[in-house]
Amino acid sequence: MEEMGMTNDQFEKILKMVVLILDGCEDLDEAKKKISSLLDS
């Protein structure tokens, strides 16, 4: 079975999204909740 990797472009987009989430949070707990809710959906 061939493993599907992530391209550099995909990785950069994910990191940019994480930075946007962190910039919109007042504390670490809020950031964790937002990221966790994305993983659950």
Backbone torsions as a table, in degrees:
resi	resn	phi	psi	omega
1	MET	NA	130.1	-177.6
2	GLU	-82.3	132.1	179.5
3	GLU	-81.0	133.9	179.1
4	MET	-95.0	120.1	-179.4
5	GLY	-95.4	176.0	179.4
6	MET	-106.5	137.2	177.6
7	THR	-78.6	162.5	177.1
8	ASN	-60.3	-37.5	179.9
9	ASP	-63.8	-43.6	178.4
10	GLN	-63.2	-42.8	-179.7
11	PHE	-62.9	-43.5	179.0
12	GLU	-63.1	-40.0	178.9
13	LYS	-63.6	-40.5	178.5
14	ILE	-64.5	-44.1	179.0
15	LEU	-63.5	-39.6	177.6
16	LYS	-62.8	-39.5	178.3
17	MET	-64.3	-41.5	178.2
18	VAL	-62.8	-42.5	178.4
19	VAL	-61.8	-41.6	178.0
20	LEU	-62.2	-41.4	177.7
21	ILE	-62.5	-47.2	-178.2
22	LEU	-64.4	-36.9	178.9
23	ASP	-64.8	-28.9	-178.3
24	GLY	-89.1	5.4	-177.3
25	CYS	-110.2	146.3	178.6
26	GLU	-86.4	-26.4	179.6
27	ASP	-149.6	174.3	-175.6
28	LEU	-65.2	-38.4	-179.7
29	ASP	-62.2	-40.8	178.0
30	GLU	-63.4	-42.1	179.1
31	ALA	-62.9	-43.0	179.1
32	LYS	-61.6	-41.5	179.9
33	LYS	-64.3	-42.7	-179.0
34	LYS	-65.3	-44.3	180.0
35	ILE	-67.5	-39.6	178.5
36	SER	-63.0	-39.6	179.5
37	SER	-66.5	-32.4	175.6
38	LEU	-67.1	-37.7	-179.7
39	LEU	-70.5	-30.2	-178.9
40	ASP	-77.5	-21.4	-175.8
41	SER	-89.5	NA	NA
